[in-house]
Amino acid sequence: MANRFAVIVSCLVCLPCLAGQPKIVVGSLNPRLAEGARLLQSGKDEEGIRLTLLGLEAATSAKDEEIALSNLCAGYTNLGDYQTALKYCDILLKRNDKAWRAFNSKALIYIATKQYEKAEIELVKAEAINPRARSLKIARALYLDATQPVEEAVEIDDRQRIENNQPL
């Protein structure tokens, strides 16, 4: 576990850095935020949210705060706590109106609660910012499945007709 944090928090030092140039930081300097994100991605939403909240308290940059807010928005959405999720999505969008993941999470909330007009509005906003995002394509597909379900064009009758005790 300690090795994983060492990799996440490690810094790359290049030759120009030795000459007084600033270091390039790779990964998060906030291990709780990084571990919370990992847990959220693995489906351990409650523990991921707990660590993300701790990471938000320890955030030292606006970027870390935005990451935490985005992850809380998604984590609470996954748990089905839509009011709390919307709260974090809206806080993030007040800070950064280009946070397409927050629009995506809001769209998923509105799809889950059958508020399809609101879902469409959020999807359009997100797609305007990042039209190629895989998660947006999935959200759009969920929206279309809910609002324009595909009806089967072919019906297969797999019943057997028995004549003279012989199946056909």
C-alpha beads as a LAMMPS data file, in Angstrom:
LAMMPS data file: protein, C-alpha beads

168 atoms
167 bonds

1 atom types
1 bond types

-500.0 500.0 xlo xhi
-500.0 500.0 ylo yhi
-500.0 500.0 zlo zhi

Masses

1 110.0

Atoms # bond

1 1 1 0.000 0.000 0.000
2 1 1 2.771 2.423 0.894
3 1 1 4.510 1.647 -2.384
4 1 1 1.344 2.503 -4.320
5 1 1 1.158 5.904 -2.628
6 1 1 4.832 6.437 -3.320
7 1 1 4.164 5.906 -7.023
8 1 1 1.095 8.151 -7.029
9 1 1 2.846 10.945 -5.192
10 1 1 6.208 10.542 -6.874
11 1 1 7.840 13.393 -8.719
12 1 1 9.779 13.206 -11.950
13 1 1 12.995 15.141 -11.821
14 1 1 14.597 16.017 -15.126
15 1 1 18.010 17.520 -15.763
16 1 1 16.674 21.070 -16.162
17 1 1 15.097 20.717 -12.708
18 1 1 18.542 20.326 -11.217
19 1 1 19.412 23.698 -12.670
20 1 1 16.662 25.414 -10.688
21 1 1 13.682 24.637 -12.934
22 1 1 10.460 23.608 -11.126
23 1 1 9.739 19.908 -10.662
24 1 1 7.016 18.204 -12.648
25 1 1 4.546 16.531 -10.293
26 1 1 2.850 13.360 -11.470
27 1 1 -0.252 12.228 -9.614
28 1 1 -2.029 13.717 -6.658
29 1 1 -0.294 15.106 -3.611
30 1 1 -3.484 14.218 -1.738
31 1 1 -3.365 10.451 -1.028
32 1 1 -6.881 10.335 0.441
33 1 1 -8.261 11.887 -2.699
34 1 1 -6.330 9.447 -4.890
35 1 1 -7.360 6.409 -2.842
36 1 1 -10.962 7.631 -2.711
37 1 1 -11.008 7.849 -6.510
38 1 1 -9.566 4.347 -6.797
39 1 1 -12.236 2.963 -4.475
40 1 1 -15.014 4.752 -6.357
41 1 1 -13.753 3.250 -9.617
42 1 1 -13.763 -0.215 -8.076
43 1 1 -17.366 0.132 -6.892
44 1 1 -16.623 0.676 -3.198
45 1 1 -18.638 3.867 -3.154
46 1 1 -19.191 4.373 0.582
47 1 1 -15.502 4.042 1.484
48 1 1 -14.532 6.036 -1.626
49 1 1 -16.845 8.851 -0.590
50 1 1 -15.487 8.816 2.974
51 1 1 -11.891 9.159 1.763
52 1 1 -12.857 11.738 -0.853
53 1 1 -14.502 13.896 1.822
54 1 1 -11.288 13.680 3.860
55 1 1 -9.314 14.510 0.721
56 1 1 -11.543 17.518 0.078
57 1 1 -10.846 18.813 3.594
58 1 1 -7.092 18.488 2.939
59 1 1 -7.188 19.900 -0.611
60 1 1 -4.493 22.466 -1.241
61 1 1 -5.502 23.526 -4.745
62 1 1 -8.612 24.455 -6.674
63 1 1 -7.927 21.512 -9.005
64 1 1 -7.958 19.003 -6.117
65 1 1 -11.177 20.563 -4.826
66 1 1 -12.786 20.200 -8.253
67 1 1 -11.654 16.578 -8.530
68 1 1 -13.100 15.847 -5.092
69 1 1 -16.404 17.549 -5.903
70 1 1 -16.677 15.664 -9.192
71 1 1 -15.950 12.346 -7.484
72 1 1 -18.465 13.074 -4.717
73 1 1 -21.069 13.935 -7.336
74 1 1 -20.444 10.609 -9.091
75 1 1 -20.118 8.584 -5.892
76 1 1 -23.402 9.755 -4.424
77 1 1 -25.053 9.208 -7.809
78 1 1 -23.826 5.602 -7.737
79 1 1 -25.309 5.170 -4.250
80 1 1 -28.655 6.567 -5.403
81 1 1 -28.417 9.538 -3.020
82 1 1 -29.427 11.938 -5.744
83 1 1 -30.035 15.037 -3.623
84 1 1 -26.548 14.911 -2.136
85 1 1 -25.077 14.144 -5.558
86 1 1 -26.844 17.145 -7.096
87 1 1 -25.524 19.347 -4.284
88 1 1 -21.915 18.432 -5.097
89 1 1 -22.516 18.657 -8.863
90 1 1 -23.944 22.152 -8.481
91 1 1 -21.108 23.328 -6.215
92 1 1 -18.632 22.116 -8.824
93 1 1 -20.491 23.757 -11.702
94 1 1 -20.568 27.088 -9.847
95 1 1 -16.778 26.885 -9.658
96 1 1 -16.211 25.505 -13.143
97 1 1 -18.968 25.639 -15.751
98 1 1 -16.855 23.423 -18.058
99 1 1 -16.945 20.412 -15.690
100 1 1 -18.617 18.058 -18.144
101 1 1 -18.523 15.121 -15.701
102 1 1 -20.872 17.015 -13.377
103 1 1 -23.309 17.551 -16.265
104 1 1 -22.980 13.840 -17.071
105 1 1 -23.754 12.835 -13.479
106 1 1 -26.724 15.184 -13.390
107 1 1 -28.032 13.643 -16.606
108 1 1 -27.739 10.159 -15.071
109 1 1 -29.639 11.341 -12.001
110 1 1 -32.405 12.762 -14.152
111 1 1 -32.592 9.588 -16.232
112 1 1 -32.844 7.478 -13.058
113 1 1 -35.615 9.724 -11.725
114 1 1 -37.424 9.832 -15.083
115 1 1 -36.894 13.584 -15.527
116 1 1 -35.993 13.182 -19.185
117 1 1 -36.261 16.837 -20.257
118 1 1 -33.732 17.830 -17.597
119 1 1 -31.515 14.888 -18.574
120 1 1 -31.474 16.040 -22.202
121 1 1 -30.462 19.562 -21.178
122 1 1 -27.540 18.258 -19.094
123 1 1 -26.420 15.870 -21.844
124 1 1 -26.373 18.670 -24.416
125 1 1 -24.250 20.834 -22.104
126 1 1 -21.782 18.011 -21.456
127 1 1 -21.583 16.995 -25.112
128 1 1 -20.814 20.583 -26.093
129 1 1 -17.752 20.458 -23.822
130 1 1 -16.497 16.914 -24.469
131 1 1 -18.449 15.213 -27.286
132 1 1 -16.181 12.151 -27.508
133 1 1 -16.285 11.125 -23.847
134 1 1 -17.136 7.450 -23.466
135 1 1 -19.194 7.972 -20.321
136 1 1 -21.274 10.597 -22.138
137 1 1 -21.976 8.154 -24.939
138 1 1 -23.158 5.633 -22.363
139 1 1 -25.362 8.253 -20.683
140 1 1 -26.797 9.232 -24.084
141 1 1 -27.549 5.563 -24.821
142 1 1 -29.315 5.183 -21.458
143 1 1 -31.321 8.303 -22.218
144 1 1 -32.327 7.001 -25.637
145 1 1 -33.222 3.579 -24.229
146 1 1 -35.492 5.287 -21.715
147 1 1 -37.094 7.789 -24.078
148 1 1 -37.077 5.960 -27.416
149 1 1 -37.057 2.234 -26.675
150 1 1 -36.398 -0.030 -29.608
151 1 1 -39.239 -2.388 -30.335
152 1 1 -38.477 -5.794 -31.674
153 1 1 -39.232 -6.006 -35.392
154 1 1 -39.198 -9.796 -35.518
155 1 1 -41.026 -12.072 -33.163
156 1 1 -39.830 -15.634 -32.972
157 1 1 -42.427 -18.242 -32.157
158 1 1 -40.491 -21.080 -30.612
159 1 1 -43.525 -23.064 -29.523
160 1 1 -43.889 -26.527 -30.962
161 1 1 -47.090 -27.762 -32.484
162 1 1 -47.966 -31.338 -31.742
163 1 1 -49.887 -33.300 -34.344
164 1 1 -50.336 -36.989 -33.864
165 1 1 -48.029 -36.746 -30.835
166 1 1 -45.128 -35.721 -33.081
167 1 1 -43.335 -32.412 -32.548
168 1 1 -42.775 -30.382 -35.687

Bonds

1 1 1 2
2 1 2 3
3 1 3 4
4 1 4 5
5 1 5 6
6 1 6 7
7 1 7 8
8 1 8 9
9 1 9 10
10 1 10 11
11 1 11 12
12 1 12 13
13 1 13 14
14 1 14 15
15 1 15 16
16 1 16 17
17 1 17 18
18 1 18 19
19 1 19 20
20 1 20 21
21 1 21 22
22 1 22 23
23 1 23 24
24 1 24 25
25 1 25 26
26 1 26 27
27 1 27 28
28 1 28 29
29 1 29 30
30 1 30 31
31 1 31 32
32 1 32 33
33 1 33 34
34 1 34 35
35 1 35 36
36 1 36 37
37 1 37 38
38 1 38 39
39 1 39 40
40 1 40 41
41 1 41 42
42 1 42 43
43 1 43 44
44 1 44 45
45 1 45 46
46 1 46 47
47 1 47 48
48 1 48 49
49 1 49 50
50 1 50 51
51 1 51 52
52 1 52 53
53 1 53 54
54 1 54 55
55 1 55 56
56 1 56 57
57 1 57 58
58 1 58 59
59 1 59 60
60 1 60 61
61 1 61 62
62 1 62 63
63 1 63 64
64 1 64 65
65 1 65 66
66 1 66 67
67 1 67 68
68 1 68 69
69 1 69 70
70 1 70 71
71 1 71 72
72 1 72 73
73 1 73 74
74 1 74 75
75 1 75 76
76 1 76 77
77 1 77 78
78 1 78 79
79 1 79 80
80 1 80 81
81 1 81 82
82 1 82 83
83 1 83 84
84 1 84 85
85 1 85 86
86 1 86 87
87 1 87 88
88 1 88 89
89 1 89 90
90 1 90 91
91 1 91 92
92 1 92 93
93 1 93 94
94 1 94 95
95 1 95 96
96 1 96 97
97 1 97 98
98 1 98 99
99 1 99 100
100 1 100 101
101 1 101 102
102 1 102 103
103 1 103 104
104 1 104 105
105 1 105 106
106 1 106 107
107 1 107 108
108 1 108 109
109 1 109 110
110 1 110 111
111 1 111 112
112 1 112 113
113 1 113 114
114 1 114 115
115 1 115 116
116 1 116 117
117 1 117 118
118 1 118 119
119 1 119 120
120 1 120 121
121 1 121 122
122 1 122 123
123 1 123 124
124 1 124 125
125 1 125 126
126 1 126 127
127 1 127 128
128 1 128 129
129 1 129 130
130 1 130 131
131 1 131 132
132 1 132 133
133 1 133 134
134 1 134 135
135 1 135 136
136 1 136 137
137 1 137 138
138 1 138 139
139 1 139 140
140 1 140 141
141 1 141 142
142 1 142 143
143 1 143 144
144 1 144 145
145 1 145 146
146 1 146 147
147 1 147 148
148 1 148 149
149 1 149 150
150 1 150 151
151 1 151 152
152 1 152 153
153 1 153 154
154 1 154 155
155 1 155 156
156 1 156 157
157 1 157 158
158 1 158 159
159 1 159 160
160 1 160 161
161 1 161 162
162 1 162 163
163 1 163 164
164 1 164 165
165 1 165 166
166 1 166 167
167 1 167 168
